[in-house]
Amino acid sequence: MTTHAGRTYVVTGSASGIGAATAALLRAQDAKVIGCDLTDAEVTADLATPAGRRSLVEQVTAYGPIDAVLAIAGGGKTGLLETNYFGAVATLEGLRPLLAQSLAPRAVAVSSTSALAPADERIVQACLDGDEAAAVAHLAADPEAGGPAGGYGIAKRALNRWVRRAAPTPEWAGSGIALNIVAPGVVDTPAAAYILTDENIRRAVESVAPQPFGGFPGRPEWVAELICWLAGPDNRFVTGQIIFADGGSEAVAVGDLHWR
Ligand SMILES: NC(=O)c1ccc[n+]([C@@H]2O[C@H](COP(=O)([O-])OP(=O)(O)OC[C@H]3O[C@@H](n4cnc5c(N)ncnc54)[C@H](O)[C@@H]3O)[C@@H](O)[C@H]2O)c1
């Protein structure tokens, strides 16, 4: 039985949707949660900007040591690459030193099934190189470069790859920190309202990305439960994984071609 009691969790995107559900689940189990968001949180900062990212790290550092970082903030509200990739990586890297004293340090990021869409590798590479100006400029110069999932899908694809690269390194696995990424399908939150409130878009998304296990749209709590387990002390053996919480839609899309 996972116990989160007595542990301190940083949750970005805590004011809404999956982040709010995760923060609520952790608080209900007597964890301390430092919520971070644009408004309505213990720490307010805009992860789309370098200044906001620095401010988030400074404000969280003032709270002292932590046990887990949950980089959930994202979506299309603010710069797509800036928030979903650069904001998430800055959160994870910037707060990693605060995990050093934890007996069970953990980190979880949130991706999306949109990462499976074809994406312009130049932009993905610029993200992985940490070249925010180039990544943003490539996308602005050629909005079609995003492919069907746009800059959002590119950002999430780059984030998946960043987690895969970082997780086994001395800074993460070598320091005892599990780092995983959860990739949800369509989940009933304000971010998905444009899909769920328009019958045509809803039907189109359901047919392009079928969820054979059911549950379209997923509930934020279902994703939160997975995030919490990955972030808790019972996760002793899972790291570097992109875990799809999507009713089986990734299994349909990718099939058995998963391994090289
Ligand atoms: N809802 C879905 O269908 C779905 C599917 C796949 C992935 N996701 C991902 O799940 C995560 C949570 O999304 P959600 O569905 O709960 O959406 P949401 O809009 O309900 O919550 C996202 C939260 O992130 C915060 N946020 C956005 N930009 C920010 C910024 N620049 N700085 C700080 N905070 C910022 C928002 O203010 C909001 O509170 C996101 O990373 C999103 O990309 C959602």
The ligand as a Tripos MOL2 file, in Angstrom:
@<TRIPOS>MOLECULE
LIG
   44    48     1     0     0
SMALL
NO_CHARGES

@<TRIPOS>ATOM
      1 N1         -6.8910   16.7530  -21.0510 N.am      1 LIG1
      2 C1         -6.3850   15.9770  -22.0000 C.2       1 LIG1
      3 O1         -7.0910   15.4200  -22.8320 O.2       1 LIG1
      4 C2         -4.8850   15.7400  -22.0440 C.ar      1 LIG1
      5 C3         -4.4150   14.7360  -22.8890 C.ar      1 LIG1
      6 C4         -3.0630   14.4820  -22.9610 C.ar      1 LIG1
      7 C5         -2.1830   15.2190  -22.2040 C.ar      1 LIG1
      8 N2         -2.6610   16.2040  -21.3950 N.ar      1 LIG1
      9 C6         -1.6630   16.9410  -20.6090 C.3       1 LIG1
     10 O2         -2.0120   16.8730  -19.2450 O.3       1 LIG1
     11 C7         -1.4510   17.9940  -18.5610 C.3       1 LIG1
     12 C8         -2.5350   18.6420  -17.7230 C.3       1 LIG1
     13 O3         -3.5320   19.1390  -18.5990 O.3       1 LIG1
     14 P1         -5.0710   19.1750  -18.2030 P.3       1 LIG1
     15 O4         -5.7920   18.3840  -19.1880 O.co2     1 LIG1
     16 O5         -5.2350   18.8900  -16.7690 O.co2     1 LIG1
     17 O6         -5.3820   20.7000  -18.5490 O.3       1 LIG1
     18 P2         -5.8960   21.9150  -17.6690 P.3       1 LIG1
     19 O7         -5.9760   23.0620  -18.6100 O.co2     1 LIG1
     20 O8         -7.0990   21.5250  -16.9010 O.co2     1 LIG1
     21 O9         -4.6900   22.1440  -16.6420 O.3       1 LIG1
     22 C9         -3.4340   22.5920  -17.0520 C.3       1 LIG1
     23 C10        -2.8920   23.5110  -15.9800 C.3       1 LIG1
     24 O10        -1.5840   23.9260  -16.3900 O.3       1 LIG1
     25 C11        -1.4650   25.3160  -16.1300 C.3       1 LIG1
     26 N3         -0.5470   25.9550  -17.0460 N.ar      1 LIG1
     27 C12        -0.6750   26.0810  -18.3990 C.ar      1 LIG1
     28 N4          0.3230   26.8320  -18.8920 N.ar      1 LIG1
     29 C13         1.0980   27.1830  -17.8400 C.ar      1 LIG1
     30 C14         2.2640   27.9750  -17.7100 C.ar      1 LIG1
     31 N5          2.8280   28.5790  -18.7700 N.pl3     1 LIG1
     32 N6          2.8250   28.1300  -16.4840 N.ar      1 LIG1
     33 C15         2.2630   27.5380  -15.3890 C.ar      1 LIG1
     34 N7          1.1380   26.7840  -15.4590 N.ar      1 LIG1
     35 C16         0.5680   26.6250  -16.6570 C.ar      1 LIG1
     36 C17        -2.8800   25.8660  -16.3740 C.3       1 LIG1
     37 O11        -3.0620   27.1370  -15.7750 O.3       1 LIG1
     38 C18        -3.7440   24.7710  -15.8030 C.3       1 LIG1
     39 O12        -4.0700   24.9890  -14.4420 O.3       1 LIG1
     40 C19        -0.8850   18.9040  -19.6370 C.3       1 LIG1
     41 O13         0.5140   18.7240  -19.7250 O.3       1 LIG1
     42 C20        -1.5630   18.4230  -20.9030 C.3       1 LIG1
     43 O14        -0.7900   18.6970  -22.0440 O.3       1 LIG1
     44 C21        -3.9840   16.4780  -21.2820 C.ar      1 LIG1
@<TRIPOS>BOND
     1     1     2 1
     2     2     3 2
     3     2     4 1
     4     4     5 ar
     5     4    44 ar
     6     5     6 ar
     7     6     7 ar
     8     7     8 ar
     9     8     9 1
    10     8    44 ar
    11     9    10 1
    12     9    42 1
    13    10    11 1
    14    11    12 1
    15    11    40 1
    16    12    13 1
    17    13    14 1
    18    14    15 2
    19    14    16 1
    20    14    17 1
    21    17    18 1
    22    18    19 2
    23    18    20 1
    24    18    21 1
    25    21    22 1
    26    22    23 1
    27    23    24 1
    28    23    38 1
    29    24    25 1
    30    25    26 1
    31    25    36 1
    32    26    27 ar
    33    26    35 ar
    34    27    28 ar
    35    28    29 ar
    36    29    30 ar
    37    29    35 ar
    38    30    31 1
    39    30    32 ar
    40    32    33 ar
    41    33    34 ar
    42    34    35 ar
    43    36    37 1
    44    36    38 1
    45    38    39 1
    46    40    41 1
    47    40    42 1
    48    42    43 1
@<TRIPOS>SUBSTRUCTURE
     1 LIG1         1 GROUP 0 **** ****
